[in-house]
Amino acid sequence: MGPLTKKLLRDLAKSWTQMASIIMVVALGIIMFSGPLLAQRDLRDSINNIYRRTDYEDFSAKVDSAPAESVSALASIGNVKAVEGRLSRESLATVKGKPITLRVITVPDSGRPGVNGLLVEDGGYLEPGDASACLAEHHLSSEFDLKPGEEVTLEKDGKSIPLTIAGTVVSPEYLRLVGGRAEYVADPTQFGVVFVPYSEAARIFDLEGRVNE
């Protein structure tokens, strides 16, 4: 062992507390840097997995009103893998006695959407012929502790329209609850989303045979 090495070891032995502090600070710095980085990567992988499982849209188009038959024309365009037409309308509503704005989004009367599918968290999916039924988006269910079999009530033209909850679902569009692109986050006590069979929503809003998304 050379003299410089012996001197280094003596200095380390004399200043072991300072060295330990330096090592601890460096280790904490590495943890603080790598922890959020790994968490962000895991979150991104989880979100991408949900997008794959639900066939999340590549893009969407909103219109005032269009014939439902126009969806078939869009589906015939080259390189279009899947297309879904639906209605999306907002309505005043009551959930467990509290007023709230609900966004009503349609799903096919039978089968599941080919774009922006839904993952059932609690209860079950809508069955063909389920009139006056809905699926509650999970932020709404969590905020009001909604269970399958409970009701939300739409208020339309002075009439109360009850919808029975069949299940709670996760939507790829509302992993973060927002009402529009200009918002960062919405208040779940003031805004929620439900999914309703197309024929039922079209009847409620008097839009039979029409789509707006």
C-alpha positions in Angstrom: 0.0 0.0 0.0 1.5 3.3 -1.1 1.9 6.3 1.2 -0.8 8.3 -0.6 -3.3 5.5 -0.1 -2.4 5.3 3.6 -2.9 9.0 3.9 -6.3 8.8 2.2 -7.5 6.1 4.5 -6.3 8.0 7.6 -8.2 11.1 6.4 -11.3 9.1 5.7 -11.2 7.5 9.1 -10.8 10.9 10.7 -13.7 12.5 8.7 -16.0 9.5 8.4 -19.1 11.5 9.5 -18.5 14.1 6.8 -18.0 11.4 4.2 -21.2 9.6 5.3 -23.1 12.9 5.0 -21.8 13.4 1.5 -22.7 9.9 0.4 -26.2 10.3 1.9 -26.8 13.6 0.1 -25.7 12.1 -3.2 -27.9 9.0 -2.7 -30.9 11.2 -1.8 -30.3 13.3 -4.9 -30.3 10.2 -7.1 -33.5 8.9 -5.5 -35.3 12.2 -5.8 -34.3 12.4 -9.5 -35.0 8.8 -10.5 -38.1 8.3 -8.4 -40.4 10.7 -10.2 -38.8 9.7 -13.5 -39.7 6.0 -13.0 -43.2 6.9 -11.7 -43.8 9.0 -14.8 -42.7 6.2 -17.0 -44.9 3.7 -15.2 -47.9 6.1 -15.4 -47.4 6.6 -19.1 -47.2 2.9 -19.7 -50.4 2.4 -17.7 -52.2 5.1 -19.7 -51.0 3.6 -23.0 -52.2 0.2 -21.9 -55.7 1.6 -21.2 -55.6 3.4 -24.6 -54.8 0.0 -26.3 -57.5 -1.9 -24.5 -60.2 0.6 -25.3 -59.2 1.5 -28.8 -58.8 5.1 -27.9 -59.6 7.6 -30.7 -56.8 9.0 -32.9 -59.0 12.1 -33.4 -62.6 13.2 -33.2 -64.8 15.7 -35.0 -67.7 17.6 -33.5 -70.7 18.8 -35.6 -74.0 20.5 -34.8 -75.9 17.5 -36.2 -75.3 14.9 -38.9 -77.3 11.8 -40.1 -76.3 8.7 -38.3 -75.8 7.1 -41.8 -72.8 9.3 -42.4 -70.8 7.1 -40.2 -70.9 4.3 -42.8 -69.5 6.7 -45.4 -66.6 7.6 -43.1 -65.9 4.0 -42.3 -65.4 3.3 -46.1 -62.6 5.8 -46.4 -59.2 4.2 -47.0 -57.0 3.6 -43.9 -59.9 4.2 -41.5 -59.6 1.3 -39.1 -62.7 2.1 -37.0 -65.2 5.0 -36.7 -68.0 5.6 -34.2 -70.9 8.0 -34.4 -72.6 9.2 -31.2 -74.5 11.9 -29.4 -73.0 14.0 -26.6 -75.3 16.4 -24.8 -75.1 18.1 -21.4 -78.1 18.3 -19.1 -79.0 19.5 -15.7 -79.4 16.6 -13.3 -79.8 15.5 -9.7 -77.5 13.0 -8.0 -78.5 11.9 -4.5 -80.5 15.2 -4.1 -77.6 17.4 -5.3 -77.7 19.4 -8.6 -75.0 18.7 -11.1 -74.4 19.0 -14.8 -74.1 15.6 -16.5 -72.7 15.0 -19.9 -74.7 12.3 -21.6 -72.7 10.2 -24.1 -74.3 7.5 -26.2 -73.1 3.9 -26.7 -74.5 1.4 -29.2 -77.8 -0.1 -28.3 -76.2 -3.5 -28.7 -72.5 -4.4 -28.4 -69.7 -2.1 -27.4 -68.2 1.0 -29.0 -65.5 0.3 -31.7 -63.8 3.5 -30.6 -63.3 4.8 -27.0 -64.4 1.6 -25.3 -65.3 1.4 -21.6 -63.7 -0.7 -18.9 -66.3 -1.9 -16.3 -65.1 -1.3 -12.8 -68.2 -2.3 -10.8 -71.6 -3.8 -11.8 -72.1 -4.8 -15.4 -72.3 -3.4 -18.9 -75.6 -2.4 -20.5 -77.6 -5.2 -21.9 -79.5 -4.9 -25.2 -82.9 -3.4 -24.6 -81.8 -1.7 -21.3 -84.0 1.4 -21.4 -83.7 4.1 -18.8 -80.3 2.7 -17.8 -76.8 4.2 -17.8 -73.2 3.6 -17.0 -71.6 6.1 -14.5 -68.1 7.3 -15.2 -65.9 6.4 -12.3 -65.2 10.0 -11.1 -69.0 10.5 -10.7 -69.4 7.2 -8.9 -66.5 7.9 -6.6 -67.6 11.4 -5.7 -71.2 10.3 -4.9 -70.5 6.7 -3.8 -72.9 5.4 -6.4 -73.7 1.7 -6.6 -75.4 -0.4 -9.4 -79.1 -0.1 -9.0 -79.1 3.5 -7.8 -80.4 6.4 -9.9 -79.4 9.7 -11.4 -82.1 12.0 -12.6 -81.9 14.2 -15.7 -83.9 17.4 -15.8 -85.3 18.1 -19.3 -88.0 20.6 -20.2 -89.4 20.6 -16.7 -89.5 16.8 -16.6 -87.5 14.4 -14.4 -86.0 11.5 -16.3 -84.5 8.8 -13.9 -81.7 6.6 -15.2 -80.7 3.5 -13.3 -77.0 2.8 -13.0 -76.0 -0.6 -14.4 -72.3 -0.2 -13.6 -69.3 2.0 -13.1 -66.9 2.4 -16.0 -63.5 3.9 -16.8 -63.3 5.9 -20.0 -60.1 6.7 -21.9 -61.5 10.1 -22.5 -61.9 10.9 -18.8 -58.8 9.5 -17.1 -58.6 13.1 -15.9 -62.0 14.6 -15.5 -62.3 17.7 -17.8 -65.3 19.3 -19.4 -63.3 20.6 -22.4 -59.9 21.4 -23.8 -59.8 24.8 -22.1 -60.1 23.2 -18.7 -57.3 21.6 -16.7 -59.6 19.7 -14.3 -63.3 19.8 -13.5 -65.0 19.7 -10.1 -66.7 16.2 -9.8 -69.3 17.7 -7.5 -70.4 20.0 -10.4 -69.7 17.9 -13.5 -70.0 14.3 -14.3 -70.4 11.9 -17.2 -72.9 9.0 -17.9 -73.1 6.7 -20.9 -76.6 5.9 -22.2 -77.9 3.6 -25.0 -78.2 5.6 -28.2 -81.9 5.1 -28.7 -82.7 6.2 -25.2 -80.6 9.4 -25.4 -81.9 10.2 -28.9 -85.4 10.0 -27.5 -84.6 12.1 -24.5 -83.0 14.9 -26.6 -85.3 14.5 -29.6 -82.4 13.6 -31.9 -83.4 10.3 -33.4 -81.2 9.3 -36.3 -78.7 12.1 -35.6 -75.1 12.2 -34.3 -73.0 15.2 -33.3 -69.6 13.5 -32.7 
